[in-house]
């Protein structure tokens, strides 16, 4: 089986699509896949597809949706293994579980590789961290569940995944900065800072990459653009760490030329 959630929803078993066309069964399959190998309770499934006001027939209707999903699985398996569908979409006391193998759900694989990459980053193995975090990010083909109608439960899951994706990006950029790849990061960080106009971490990395690439004036412009946005949108100044970086840039602090420190750690050392 292969289920892809990090972009358009794709689900195949033995090269046959098991993806429902109806909105609510798609939601159920997406939620079960996101919680693969863990039981999702009936109340959670009901909250996802009906919110706070499930119909009186909710239990029966949910069972019907599960049956429809099993039929799609059975069709994919063929006549010889139709009973296997119940072994994949498993009924548990109080809920349901999607039994999958490692690597079959892209969101789970993303989180696994992300964990390895973050561990390498913490250990100071920047080359490995950059490689692993880059591999994790390549699993994304667009916004998570971009073509799925999401309820309250899936909405939280999508936000969690998008935040994890942003964390992976920051981590990979931090590793690349420490590896001296600042010039190669400029175009990517130009796009990222435009997409996230109030994200201080990405702007700090962009400023550092610009400074190390001999573009100190652009780094100062990036700071002023971020500051103007924060004041206009939120009525706040940049954080103390960003202000320290700004001061360091103005003074051409030689510690900013180091390539073996993570940007946010440097901000503390600048005034240490």
C-alpha positions as CSV (number, residue, x, y, z in Angstrom):
1,X,0.0,0.0,0.0
2,X,1.1,3.6,-0.6
3,X,-0.7,6.5,0.9
4,X,0.4,10.1,0.1
5,X,-1.0,12.9,2.2
6,X,1.7,15.6,1.8
7,X,0.1,17.2,-1.2
8,X,-2.9,15.8,-3.3
9,X,-4.3,12.8,-1.6
10,X,-3.2,9.5,-3.2
11,X,-3.9,6.0,-2.0
12,X,-3.0,2.8,-3.9
13,X,-3.0,-0.9,-3.1
14,X,-1.4,-3.1,-5.6
15,X,-1.5,-0.3,-8.2
16,X,-5.2,0.1,-7.8
17,X,-6.6,3.3,-6.3
18,X,-8.5,2.9,-3.0
19,X,-9.2,6.6,-2.7
20,X,-13.0,7.3,-2.2
21,X,-14.5,10.1,-4.3
22,X,-17.1,11.1,-1.7
23,X,-15.9,13.7,0.8
24,X,-16.6,12.0,4.1
25,X,-15.0,8.6,3.4
26,X,-12.0,10.5,2.1
27,X,-11.8,12.4,5.4
28,X,-12.0,9.1,7.3
29,X,-9.3,7.4,5.3
30,X,-7.0,10.5,5.6
31,X,-7.4,10.6,9.4
32,X,-6.8,6.9,9.8
33,X,-3.7,7.2,7.6
34,X,-2.4,10.2,9.6
35,X,-2.8,8.1,12.7
36,X,-1.6,4.9,11.0
37,X,-1.2,1.9,13.3
38,X,-3.0,3.7,16.1
39,X,-6.7,3.4,16.9
40,X,-8.8,6.4,16.1
41,X,-11.9,6.4,18.3
42,X,-15.4,6.6,17.0
43,X,-16.1,9.9,18.7
44,X,-13.0,11.4,17.0
45,X,-14.1,10.2,13.6
46,X,-17.6,11.6,14.2
47,X,-16.2,15.0,15.3
48,X,-14.1,15.1,12.1
49,X,-16.9,14.5,9.7
50,X,-19.9,16.1,11.6
51,X,-18.5,18.4,14.1
52,X,-20.5,19.0,17.3
53,X,-23.8,18.0,15.9
54,X,-23.7,14.4,14.4
55,X,-26.9,13.1,13.0
56,X,-28.9,10.5,14.9
57,X,-27.8,7.9,12.4
58,X,-24.1,8.8,12.8
59,X,-23.0,5.4,14.2
60,X,-24.7,3.5,11.4
61,X,-23.5,5.9,8.7
62,X,-19.9,5.7,10.0
63,X,-20.1,1.9,9.8
64,X,-21.3,2.3,6.2
65,X,-18.3,4.5,5.3
66,X,-15.9,1.9,6.9
67,X,-17.6,-0.8,4.9
68,X,-17.2,1.2,1.7
69,X,-13.5,1.7,2.4
70,X,-13.1,-2.1,3.0
71,X,-14.8,-2.8,-0.3
72,X,-12.4,-0.6,-2.1
73,X,-9.5,-2.4,-0.4
74,X,-11.0,-5.8,-1.3
75,X,-11.4,-4.8,-4.9
76,X,-7.7,-3.9,-5.0
77,X,-6.7,-7.2,-3.5
78,X,-8.7,-9.2,-5.9
79,X,-10.9,-12.2,-5.3
80,X,-8.3,-14.4,-3.7
81,X,-7.5,-12.0,-0.8
82,X,-10.6,-10.0,-0.1
83,X,-10.6,-11.0,3.5
84,X,-7.3,-9.2,3.9
85,X,-9.2,-5.9,3.8
86,X,-10.4,-6.4,7.4
87,X,-6.8,-7.1,8.4
88,X,-5.8,-3.6,7.1
89,X,-8.8,-1.5,8.2
90,X,-9.1,-3.1,11.6
91,X,-12.1,-2.8,14.0
92,X,-11.0,-2.2,17.6
93,X,-13.2,-1.8,20.7
94,X,-14.3,1.8,20.4
95,X,-12.7,2.7,17.1
96,X,-10.7,1.7,14.0
97,X,-7.1,1.3,13.0
98,X,-5.3,1.4,9.6
99,X,-2.6,-1.3,9.7
100,X,0.3,-0.3,7.5
101,X,4.0,-1.2,7.0
102,X,6.9,1.2,7.5
103,X,7.3,3.6,4.6
104,X,3.7,3.2,3.2
105,X,2.4,6.6,4.5
106,X,4.4,9.6,3.4
107,X,3.6,11.7,6.4
108,X,4.9,9.0,8.8
109,X,8.0,8.7,6.7
110,X,8.5,12.4,6.8
111,X,8.3,12.5,10.6
112,X,10.7,9.6,10.9
113,X,13.3,11.2,8.7
114,X,12.7,14.5,10.3
115,X,13.5,13.1,13.7
116,X,16.8,11.6,12.4
117,X,17.7,14.9,10.8
118,X,17.0,16.9,13.9
119,X,19.1,14.4,16.0
120,X,22.0,14.9,13.5
121,X,21.6,18.7,13.7
122,X,21.7,18.6,17.5
123,X,24.8,16.4,17.4
124,X,26.5,18.9,15.2
125,X,26.6,16.6,12.2
126,X,25.6,19.2,9.7
127,X,26.3,17.3,6.5
128,X,24.0,14.4,7.6
129,X,21.4,16.8,9.0
130,X,21.2,18.7,5.7
131,X,20.9,15.5,3.7
132,X,18.2,13.9,5.9
133,X,16.2,17.1,6.3
134,X,16.4,17.6,2.6
135,X,15.1,14.1,2.0
136,X,12.2,14.7,4.4
137,X,11.2,17.9,2.6
138,X,11.3,16.2,-0.8
139,X,8.4,14.1,0.3
140,X,6.1,17.1,0.1
141,X,4.3,17.6,-3.2
142,X,2.2,20.6,-2.0
143,X,0.1,21.6,1.0
144,X,-0.9,18.7,3.1
145,X,-4.3,17.2,2.1
146,X,-4.8,20.0,-0.4
147,X,-7.7,18.2,-2.0
148,X,-9.5,16.9,1.1
149,X,-12.4,18.5,2.9
150,X,-11.0,18.9,6.4
151,X,-13.0,19.0,9.7
152,X,-11.7,20.2,13.1
153,X,-9.5,17.1,13.7
154,X,-7.8,17.1,10.3
155,X,-7.4,20.8,10.5
156,X,-5.2,20.5,13.6
157,X,-3.3,17.6,12.0
158,X,-2.6,19.7,8.9
159,X,-1.4,22.6,11.0
160,X,0.9,20.3,12.9
161,X,2.4,18.9,9.7
162,X,2.9,22.3,8.1
163,X,4.6,23.5,11.3
164,X,6.9,20.4,11.2
165,X,7.6,21.2,7.5
166,X,8.7,24.7,8.4
167,X,10.8,23.4,11.2
168,X,12.5,21.0,8.8
169,X,13.2,23.9,6.5
170,X,14.8,26.0,9.3
171,X,16.9,23.1,10.4
172,X,18.2,22.3,6.9
173,X,19.0,26.0,6.3
174,X,20.8,26.2,9.6
175,X,22.9,23.1,8.7
176,X,23.7,24.6,5.3
177,X,24.7,27.9,6.8
178,X,27.1,26.1,9.2
179,X,28.5,24.3,6.1
180,X,29.3,27.6,4.4
181,X,26.6,27.3,1.8
182,X,25.2,30.8,2.3
183,X,25.5,31.9,-1.3
184,X,23.4,28.9,-2.5
185,X,20.7,29.7,0.0
186,X,20.0,33.2,-1.2
187,X,17.3,32.5,-3.8
188,X,15.5,29.9,-1.6
189,X,15.5,32.3,1.4
190,X,14.2,35.1,-0.8
191,X,11.1,33.0,-1.6
192,X,10.7,31.7,2.0
193,X,10.9,35.2,3.6
194,X,8.3,36.4,1.1
195,X,6.0,33.5,1.9
196,X,6.5,34.0,5.6
197,X,6.8,37.8,6.0
198,X,6.6,37.7,9.8
199,X,8.8,34.6,10.5
200,X,11.8,35.9,12.5
201,X,13.8,32.7,12.3
202,X,13.8,32.6,8.5
203,X,14.5,36.3,8.3
204,X,17.5,35.9,10.6
205,X,18.9,33.2,8.4
206,X,18.3,35.3,5.3
207,X,20.1,38.2,6.9
208,X,23.0,36.1,7.8
209,X,23.2,34.5,4.4
210,X,23.1,37.9,2.7
211,X,25.8,39.3,5.0
212,X,28.1,36.4,4.5
213,X,27.6,36.7,0.7
214,X,28.9,40.3,0.8
215,X,25.4,41.9,0.7
216,X,25.3,43.6,4.1
217,X,23.1,46.4,2.7
218,X,20.5,43.8,1.6
219,X,20.6,42.2,5.0
220,X,19.8,45.6,6.6
221,X,17.0,46.1,4.1
222,X,15.6,42.6,5.1
223,X,15.6,43.6,8.7
224,X,13.8,46.9,8.0
225,X,11.2,45.1,5.9
226,X,10.5,42.6,8.6
227,X,10.3,45.4,11.2
228,X,7.8,47.4,9.1
229,X,5.7,44.3,8.6
230,X,5.6,43.4,12.3
231,X,4.7,47.0,13.3
232,X,2.0,47.3,10.7
233,X,0.4,43.9,11.3
234,X,1.0,43.2,15.0
235,X,2.1,46.5,16.5
236,X,5.3,45.0,17.8
237,X,9.0,45.4,17.3
238,X,11.3,42.5,16.3
239,X,12.5,40.3,19.1
240,X,15.6,41.1,21.2
241,X,17.5,38.5,19.3
242,X,16.7,40.0,15.9
243,X,17.6,43.5,17.2
244,X,21.0,42.1,18.4
245,X,21.6,40.6,15.0
246,X,20.7,44.0,13.4
247,X,23.2,45.8,15.7
248,X,25.8,43.2,14.8
249,X,25.2,43.7,11.1
250,X,25.5,47.5,11.5
251,X,28.8,47.0,13.3
252,X,30.1,44.3,10.9
253,X,30.8,42.1,14.0
254,X,33.5,39.6,13.0
255,X,31.7,36.8,14.8
256,X,29.0,36.9,12.1
257,X,31.6,35.6,9.7
258,X,31.8,32.2,11.5
259,X,30.1,29.3,9.6
260,X,30.1,26.8,12.5
261,X,27.4,28.3,14.6
262,X,23.6,28.2,14.2
263,X,22.2,31.7,13.4
264,X,20.0,31.9,16.5
265,X,22.9,30.8,18.8
266,X,25.1,33.5,17.2
267,X,22.5,36.2,18.2
268,X,23.2,35.3,21.8
269,X,27.0,35.3,21.4
270,X,27.0,38.7,19.7
271,X,26.0,40.4,22.9
272,X,27.6,37.9,25.2
